[in-house]
Amino acid sequence: MSVSCTMADNTILYWGSGSPPCWRIMIALQEKKLFGIPQKLLCFDKQEHKSPEVLALNPRGQLPSFKHNGNIVNESFAACMYLESQYKSQGNQLIPDAPAEQALVYQRMFEVITLHQKMADYAFYNWRVPEPERHESALARNKVALTSEFTLWEGYLGKMGPQSYIAGKNFTMADIMLFPHLALCVRFGLSQKRYPYLLDYYNRVKERPSIQATWPPHWKETPPTIDPLKEV
């Protein structure tokens, strides 16, 4: 069964192309068969995420901004968990019931936050840090930290066995959290030779219908212009 939402004033998702947090919610909607949720693509470059309509939902002026049946839940982790809670029996179950399986899903979900932080610290260093405050030693430390982080995730997948997802044999909420970040890392030049398990996982999961249906539209049209992770 799918749900069709026609009241855009009570339900809408504002999103930006290529944003991992936005992508998470879009994948979750697909997995839960919520195909009728109204969505509006905004342009970061045009500062559309700072528009009055977004600020009315999200005073931080950030994407995603999500309202469902009048309930505002903008943080992507929270939004995805909210959707699983509201539609647990619909579509694919994303958080297992068994305690051990559930614990691993939650653990991997929240470890993604660390992966993202370490990736951003390295890949966006020159963009985030003013030139007078930049130090090669700091960038080198960030690179070491990110390499260690990727090695950790490579090990997780290596222990799971062939054809597995990040938290077991089934696609779960942990994969929804991980895949958009991993896809961004691949777009930024992550090495398949250094991380074969991660890249095998990426190549398998990217073919999933929910991923294909939500693939960032500008990625299809524009090749990456930077590859900051090629040496990691």
Secondary structure, 3 states (H helix, E strand, C coil): CCCCCCCCCCCEEEEECCCHHHHHHHHHHHHCCCCCCCEEEECCCCCHHHCHHHHCCCCCCCCCEEEECCEECCCHHHHHHHHHHHCCCCCCCCCCCCHHHHHHHHHHHHHHHHHHHHHHHHHCHHHHCCHHHCCHHHHHHHHHHHHHHHHHHHHHHHHHCCCCECCECCCCHHHHHHHHHHHHHHHCCCCCCCCHHHHHHHHHHCCCHHHHCCCCHHHHHCCCCCCCCCCC
